[in-house]
Amino acid sequence: MILQGFIDFGETAQGHVFRDFAALEASVRLTCCNVVNLSALQRAADRAVSVSSLGDHIEYRAVDQITTNHDLEETLRMSMQIRRAALDAVGDKSSAASLKEYLFALVFHMLRYAMGKADEVSPDEAPEIRRSRVWHALYSAATAAQRVKDLP
């Protein structure tokens, strides 16, 4: 599946340089696939934070071996591209501090999804999809927060 869409930021305001990038990554990872297998979602979230800098490769291949749904892999590939664009925005090619700041922003956006506060959350989504999406958002926020803590 090729992800295509139109980005409408809705409002403009001063904010952290990674705010919109992290919001876009959270949106892509949580709304562009309907995987309900928690094991696959866990592997995807773990791989998303297993990097040392924003420019690092996220190993996205074969993350969802159980359902063979390639949408989950595609969301990780897109996350990698979003992070590289964020890196280009700050021009820092090797700083772990940039990754730390980015992951911190990502934690907040994942928590917004878990609470149902994100604009993209549909009130009509199936309960099974909603449960897995909330779990994925909470697990992703927790793993990103742990990674922030572990980074130098």
C-alpha positions, 0 to 999 in steps of 0.5 A: 500500500502506498500512503498518500494524503494531504497535510493540513496543519489547521493552525499555525503557531510558534512551537518546537521544531519537532512538534509537527514532525512528531504529530505526523509520525504519530498519525501515520503509525496509529491511523494508517494500518488496522493491525490488532495483533499486539505482538506485531505492534509491540515489535513495531514500537520497539523498532521505532525507538531502537535507533541512536539518531534521527537519521538512523535506519529503522529496521521495518522489514518483516515486523508483522510476520503474523498477519503479513500486513505490510501496512505496519511495515510501511508506517515504520518506513514512513516514520523513518522518512519523517524523522530524516525530514526533521533532521534536515530541519535542524541540520544536526547530523549526529546529535542524540539530543535531537533524537531525545527532543523528538522522542519527547514530542512523540510521547505527547502525541502518542498520549493524545491518541491514547486519550482520544484527543487527536483529530484523526481518531474516529468515533466510529472505529470498531472496538477491536481496532480502538483497543489495539490503537490505544494499546499501541499508542500507550506502548509507543509512548512508554517505549519512547519515554524509556528510550529518552531516559536511556539516551546520553 
